[in-house]
């Protein structure tokens, strides 16, 4: 008797570019590619947590609606008042968490991580040591907020007595977590990077997010090379050319549509068989 290997979906972080993962999910589910577990970090933790509770075509459509309607000011309301509060009152972040908390509480209403349909694992970073923290139990909203708490932009989130920040700091594309959990077939959903920007971002947060996305892309190439012998790694090709900043939430609907089309083309042409590292990532790495 042949036992199917455990399949994991790994959701990388990348700010607003995580919208592409919704388009990827749409086609993966349509082509009957389903995970046994899901793991997410940073913005990818939002998608992982939503998909874990509704791992179906209708669930992906609801996630698409969420991404298409969200606006930056809802989750990153940067104002002059907030900047002055940080400088004068030494507030530990630029942005209030009230907006993103409302968004998560309205859409992740199953309470605890262990209540999901699919096993869910969320990656955060210990704010003191920089060590990776994998959250597999407990309040899901707190876990996702911790995983998405970009240092300096959002405040740390206390979970089980530890101050946690963005999972992307320790492990933005947590392939290693999937391997440690026993996955033998790992489908990686990257966010890519703005490879076709004509000029660098201007605002502070946009510059930070752009720099992080470049770092993430390089780290993913290194991780794919490092773990190639430990599991079957399948990377859904990211979008390129891409001229959208990870701080720009106005193009999420377009990103989803483009990701649907490119993922469908890839699946029909390759049948989940591809080089270990997509060309888009190799070109950037070099």
HELIX and SHEET records of a PDB file:
HELIX    1   1 UNK A   15  UNK A   19  5                                   5    
HELIX    2   2 UNK A   20  UNK A   30  1                                  11    
HELIX    3   3 UNK A   43  UNK A   53  1                                  11    
HELIX    4   4 UNK A   57  UNK A   69  1                                  13    
HELIX    5   5 UNK A   72  UNK A   75  1                                   4    
HELIX    6   6 UNK A   80  UNK A   88  1                                   9    
HELIX    7   7 UNK A   98  UNK A  107  1                                  10    
HELIX    8   8 UNK A  113  UNK A  115  5                                   3    
HELIX    9   9 UNK A  140  UNK A  147  1                                   8    
HELIX   10  10 UNK A  167  UNK A  171  1                                   5    
HELIX   11  11 UNK A  175  UNK A  180  1                                   6    
HELIX   12  12 UNK A  204  UNK A  226  1                                  23    
HELIX   13  13 UNK A  252  UNK A  270  1                                  19    
HELIX   14  14 UNK A  279  UNK A  285  1                                   7    
SHEET    1   A 6 UNK A 132  UNK A 135  0                                        
SHEET    2   A 6 UNK A 119  UNK A 126 -1                                        
SHEET    3   A 6 UNK A  37  UNK A  41  1                                        
SHEET    4   A 6 UNK A   7  UNK A  11  1                                        
SHEET    5   A 6 UNK A 185  UNK A 189  1                                        
SHEET    6   A 6 UNK A 232  UNK A 236  1                                        
SHEET    1   B 4 UNK A 132  UNK A 135  0                                        
SHEET    2   B 4 UNK A 119  UNK A 126 -1                                        
SHEET    3   B 4 UNK A 162  UNK A 165 -1                                        
SHEET    4   B 4 UNK A 157  UNK A 159 -1                                        
END                                                                             
